[in-house]
Amino acid sequence: MPSKTSRTIEMRPAEAGDVAFMQQLYSSTRSTDVRMGGCDLATETLLQGLQFKAQQSWFQSKYPNADLAVIMEHERPVGRLYVDYGPDELRILDVCLLPEHRNRGIGLGLLRSLQAQGERLRLPVRLNIVLGSPAQRLLQRCGFVILGVDGIYNVMEWMPPAGID
């Protein structure tokens, strides 16, 4: 008999009906230091909605073939994973979870899965992460290294082990 704490994490392709969830998820990632000080809640919600749309437009224009998946736990959406499988890299565009689902091993499992895909494809896994993000420690534990800084982001990479041909 499974325990009450067992979990099933699944992925499914994002659909048009997921936009409201994706916007809620985006808003949940805005920490108090990134929020719009002095704005009332309605204005802040409007501005976050515009930021969300701008982010989606940028992803779609720069990575038109990227896969956007909804992370599901017990058939409920808990996050998203946006990945571009390019010819020279596997690029993590975005991975985020609702606050109550963070720090429970879900992100680690997703990273390990993406690293396994990178190893299978013999491609590096790369991403940009906001400077000072607590997720950087997880990435470094998983073997990602900082290649440099691009604006407000650390550019990070994981290389698959060299294989024998």
N, C-alpha and C positions, 0 to 999 in steps of 0.2 A: 504494500500500500504506500503510495507516494506521501511524503511529508507535506505539511501545510506550507513549508518554506520552499519547496521545489518550484522551479520556474521553467517555463518554456518560452524561449525567445525565438521569434520567427521574423522573417522579412517578407514584405509584399511590395510590389510596385506601387508607387504613389498614384493616386487618381484625382480627378478634378474635385471630388467631394472632400478631399483631404486639406484643402486650402485653409479653412478655418482652424483646423488643428495645427497646421504648419505655422500659421500666424501666431497662435497661442504659444507654441513652442518657441518661436523666435522671441516673443516678448519675455518669456521666462528666462532667457539667456541674458537679458539686459540687467546687469547688476546696478546697484544704486549709484555707483560712480560713473556709469555710462548713461544714466537716465537724464531726462531733460529737467533740470532744476528750475523751479519757478513756474512750470506748466501745470495747469489743472489736469485731472485725470483724462478728460475727454480729448484735450489737445495732445497729451502724451500718447494716448492710444492711436490717434490719427497719425501722428508723426512716426510712431513705430510701424504702423501699417504701411506708410510710404517707404520707410527704410526696408521693410520686408520685401515689398514689391521691387524696389531697386536692386536688392541683393539677388532676387530670383532672376530678374532681367539680365543682370551681369553674368550670373552662372550660365544661363541659357545662351547668351551671345558668345561667351568665351569657351564654353564646353557644351556644345549643342548635342553631343552624343552621350553625355553623362547619365548614369543610372541614379534615379532618386527612389529610395525605398523608405517605407514606413517600418519602423521597428515596433513589433507587436509583442506584448506579454499577456498571456492568457486571453488572447483575442481582443486586447485593448491597445490602442496606439500609445506608445510611451516615448517615441523619439523618431529621428530620421537619420538616414545615412545617404550622403550624396557622394558618388565616386565616379571619376572619369578614368576609363581604361584606355589610355593612349598608347601609341606604338612604342614610346620610350619610357613610360612611367605609368604607375598606378597612382593617381592623384586623389587624395581625400579632400573633397571640397568642403564638406561639413559633416560632422557627426555631433548630434546633440540629443540629450535626454531631458525629460521633464525633471524638475528638481528632486521630486520624491523617488526617482529611479536612479539617481546618480550615486556613485560610491558603493555599488552593489555587485561589481564585477561584469556588468553588461558591456561597458566600454572596452575593458580588457579583452573580453571574448571577441568583440568586433575587430579590435586591432589585430589580435592573433590570427583571426580568419583572413583578414586582408594581407597580413604578412605571408600566410600560407599561399594565398593566390599570387602574390608577388614572387614567391619562391618558385611556384609552379610555372609562371610565365617568364621567369628570369628577368624581372623588372624591379627597379627600386620603387618603394612606396614613399611618396612625398606629400607634404602639406605645409600650410602656413598656419601659425597659431598666434593669437594675440599675445604680445609681450606681457609677462607676468601671470599668464593663465595657470591655474593650479593643475590643469590637465597636462602641462609640460612634463611634470614629474613622472606621470604614467607613461608618457611617450618615451622618456629617457630610460625608464625601467625596461621598456620593451625594445631597447636598442636603437631608438631614433637619436640622431645627432643633429646639432644645430649647424647649418651651413653658413648662415649669415642672418642679417636683419634686412627686411624690406618694409620701410615705413614703420607701422605699429605692429609688425608681425615678425616672429622668428620663422625662418625657413628651415624646415626639418626634413630629414631623410632617413630611411632604413634601407640598407642594401641586403639583398639575399646572399646567403653564403655562396662563395665561388664553387661552382659545380665542376665535376670532371667530365669532359666531353669525350 
